[in-house]
């Protein structure tokens, strides 16, 4: 093979590798920017009532769809999930509207989305799992 052809193939291969590297970098930067993009959504407002229709709608959500009863117990009164004395004791929060329940502490609708999606609450819970 003539030296000229080998040199031309070397330049073409190097250019191709450089183009692939540039394309990978551009795709990586573009996808990184898409993943860190923040969206501002209008706050949702739902009417919360304590009538039998709302309770009937919430029961299948809490039992079948979201499986809240798996950790919080059948009556949502809290449940001890893990209790090994030298290691840890994990207690699910009491979600009822009784005296020690989260329903009594969260007074506005805006408290609930943060509590449900990120586990935030206004004061530390110091309960035993039952009200």
Secondary structure by P-SEA (a helix, b strand, c coil): ccaaaaaaaaaaaaaaaaaaaaaaaaaaaaaaaaaabbbbbcbbbbbbbccaaaaaaacccccccccccccccccccccccccccccbbbbbccccccccccccccccccccccccccccccccccccccc
